[in-house]
Amino acid sequence: MAKEGAGMTEETEYMIDRHVGKDADCSADSPHDAKEMRAVILSGFGGLNKLRVSRKPMPEPQEGEVKIRVKACGLNFLDLMVRQGTIENPPKPPLVPGFECSGIVESVGENTKGFEIGDRVMAFVNYNAWAEVVCTPAEFVHKMPDRMTFAEAAAFALNFVTAYMMLFEVANLREGMSVLVHSAGGGVGQAVAQLCSTVPNVTVFGVASCFKHAAIRDSVTHLFDRNADYIQEVKRISPEGVDVLLDSLCGENTGKGLSLLKPLGTYILYGASNMVTGETKSFFSFAKSWWQVEKVNPIKLYEENKVIAGFSLLNLLFKQGRCGLVRSVMDKLLCLYDQKKIKPVVDSLWALEEVKDAMQRIHDRGNIGKLILDVEKSPTPLMASDSTETSEAGEEEEEPEGDNDSKERMPFIH
């Protein structure tokens, strides 16, 4: 799918009027439809065939909540793990996936302060983001800068807050330090690279798939192929190693990362994408990734003066109640955005009905920056021959690896 530009905003008043008009027309034609919305539904854990777009009742804001007419949603690797059921204690399906969105405030619940109808906002959502309307507590909602597009906003919050907190809250990044980041071409990787550039003399080592190098080479100091022996390359350039290592892969990379740390260096795990190999959950991949993780010896950490840490922004928000800290970080990030020091990288825009193809692109590690679900986008017209194959059991069969770039799947809406 060809990339599409992120500039898609209109005047806020125009959009509100347009949606009010649409709702009025719907009410006249079908009162039932006026209270419904489109949403991506995950019917059960498994492959892409577990996803569909359907209509469901529209939520209304409870006390302290904000109701948002969604314009764009972020798609993250974590969403693949949710679909497969590889995350800990997932909600029981059917469910609406998605953890971040941007849009326009349509109404607010009782005792909700700080937001008015018509505000352009971006929000963290504890699931349910991939829909035309979401309701979420006001403490998870942030106003957008005037010049930020909805696609940029959906690509901003999760990636940049994660990158900032790992670098500055956990690792205490300072002038002259060095950082190695895996998946340097992804949304978090590009956010890390931009934030490192705001600190003088920080050296950034990026690890990414070879085909991404031309696009991201200027964003990092040194760039290595994820399939090559990057450990020796890093040590050749910096024999002592690095001060900060950010790992979204887990598995065998954990031991490699610890071996690269300088004294007083910090290793931070913020993902486990090595556990995702096929379209569905693989016990073998999970076990292999777990087995390859080097067992951490606290005495060895003590002797070598090294720090090992983990970071999960969603747990920090939804389980540990640190909304105030996250809001202070967002304020700092929005200042950097206003100063034009950082800017989210949007890979491509996809209709809700194209969520399968968007997920496949992330699975294939084909994105540079963030994939966005554009709620108002129409699906790409079907190719002459559709590639979706169905088994006798009625489920899509997994396509041969490397055969996804030139094919289109059938849009699906019920």
WOURBEL-V607235 format. One line per field, one symbol per residue. phi: phi as a letter, one per 40 degrees, with the letter a starting at -180 (. if undefined). burial: I if it has 24 or more other ideal C-beta (glycine too) atoms within 12 Angstrom, else O. A space follows every 10 residues. Layout:
phi=???
burial=???
This chain:
phi=.ccbcccbcb cdccccdccc ccccccccca dcccbbacac bccacicccc bababadccb ccdgbbcbcc babcbbcdcc ccdcgcccfc ccccabchba abibccabcc fcbgbbdhcc bbacbcggcc acbbbadccc bbcccdcccc ccccccdccc cdcccccbcc cfcbdgcbbb bcfcccccdc cdccccccbc fccbcbbadd ccdccbdccb cbbbcccbcc dccccccbdc hbcbbbbbbg gccccccccc ccdgcbbbcb aacccbbccb cbcccccccc ccccccbdcc ccccfbbbab abccccccbb gbcccccccc dccccccccg cbaccccabb cdcbcccccc ccdcfccbgb cbcccccccc dcccbcccbb cccgbccccd cgbcccbbcc dbab
burial=IOOOOIOIIO OIOOIIOOIO OOIOOOOOOO OOOOOOIIII IIIOIIIIII IIIIIIOIIO IOOOIIIIII IIIIIIIIII IIIIIIIOOO OOOOIIIIII IIIIIIIIOO OIOOIOOIII IIIIIIIIII IIIIIIIIII IIIIIOOIII IIIIIIIIII IIIIIIIIII IOIOOOIIII IIIIIIIIII IIIIIIIIIO OIIIIIIIIO OIOOIIOOII IIIIOIOOOI IOOIOOOIOO IIIIIIIIII IOIIIIIIII IIOOIIIIII IIIIIIIIII IOOOIIOOIO OOIOOOOOOO OOOOOIIIII IIIIOIIOOO OIIOOIIOII OIIIOIIOOO OIIIIIIIII IIIIIIIIII IIIIIIIIII IIIIIIIOIO OOOOOOIIOO OOOOOIOOIO OOOIOOIIII IIOO
